[in-house]
């Protein structure tokens, strides 16, 4: 899956953890609650059917207690290698009101228990990409990746 720069935001990290642990952190609802949003935000609910066509629901909670449900569908899942998820659908193949992005997570084995982690947000419109950047994509996704690293050291 390739997008051009006007639609794509990318975060790349290297983790001192094998791909299996990162994949588990992305697919286990209880683990996702520990790292998926930058603190002081939290995740109040995760439902995931991790398979192509399976539904996803992540409810993010602001520090003020406001909840933001994010519905999506898994497009591609390759265990320990790749997860592709979109908000273009809310469940099965029911279109969402306003698709915003497709998330692509790639896990590359670097040897010695290390993994190259690439997270991409592929936006439907250049304006959506710009909005996501202004919302704090790099800071927010970066902080979530830091929290993921903390979790990986514990599991």
N, C-alpha and C positions, 0 to 999 in steps of 0.2 A: 504494500500500500504506500503510494508516494503522493505527496501533496506539494504544491509550490509554496514558497516562503510567504506569500501574502495570505495564506490560510492556516499556516502551521506554527505552533509553539512547541518547543522541545526542551526537556530537562534530561541531562545525562549525568549519571553518578556511577561510581564503582563502590561496591559493598564488599565487606569482608564476611561474606555469607554465600552459601551455595544457592543456585537458582531455585531449588526445591523449597527452601525456606521463604524466599521472596514470593514465589507462586502461592504458597500456603497463606502468607500474610495478605495477599490480594484476593483470596478465594474463601477464607474462613471468616464468617461474619463476626465472630467474637474478636478475632485478631484485627479485623478492619476497624472496629470501634476504637482500638488503641492508638491508631496512627493516621488514619485516612484524611483528617482535616487538621489544619494548623491550630494549635491551642491558642487561645482559650475556647475555641469552638470545640464541639463534641459531635459524635455520631450517636443518635438515640436509637436507631433501628437499621438493621441490614437484613435484607432478604435476597438471596441469590441462588439461581439455578444455573450453575456454571457449565454451560454447554451451548453450542451454536443454536440460536433461537430461544435460549432460556432468558427469563426475565431477571432484572436487577432492580432493587430499590434501596437507596441509601438516603436516610433522613439526617440532614445536618442540622445542628442546633447552635444558634448564635449564643454569645455570652448573656444576652438579654432574655433568652428562652424561646426566641422565635424559631420555628422549624421550617426547613426547606427540603421537601421531598424531591429526590432526583430519580425518576424512573428511566429505565433503559433496557436494552436487549443485547446479549452477547452475540456478536457476529462470527467470531472465530476464537477458538480456544485450543492451544497446543500446550499440553501439560509441561510445565517448567520452562517454556520458551516464549509463549506469546498469548496475550489476551487482547481482543479487539471488542470494544463495547461502544454502543451509540445511544444517544438520547433521541434519535430520530423516530424511535418506536417506544411505546410505553409498556407494552406486553405483547407477546407473540409478534404479530406483524401489524399491530394497531398503530397508525401514525400518531406522533405527538403533535401538539398544537404549534410548537415552534422549535424545530430541531436547531440545536446550537453547535454540537460537536460530536466527533467520534474520538474515543480515547484508544490509543495503541500503546501497549506495554510490551517491550522486548527485553528478554533476559538472555544474555550471552555469557557462556562459561569462559572465564579467564584462566582457569586452572587454580590449583592450590586453594580451593574453597572460595574463590573470589568471583564476583559477577558484575558485568557491565549492565547497568539498568538504564534503559531509555524509555521515557514516557513522552508521548506526543499527543497534543490536542489538535485535531484536524477540524477546522471550522468550515461551516457551509458557506459563509460569506466573509470577505475581508473585514467587513465592519464588525462581525462577531469576534474575530481574532483581536482586533484593536480593543474592543470592549473587554475581552478577557484579560488582555495585557493591563489595561487600566484598573481592572478589578484586583490585580496583584498576582497574576499567574506565577511569575518567577519566584516571588517571595513566598506565596502560599504553597505552591507545589514543592518548592525547595524546603520549606519548613516541614511539610508532611514527609518528605524524603528523609530529613534529619530524624524525625520521629520514627520512621520505618527502620532506620539504622539502629536506633536505641532498642527497638523491639527485637530486631534480628539478633542483637547481642544477648538477649534474655531467653530466646526460645531455641 
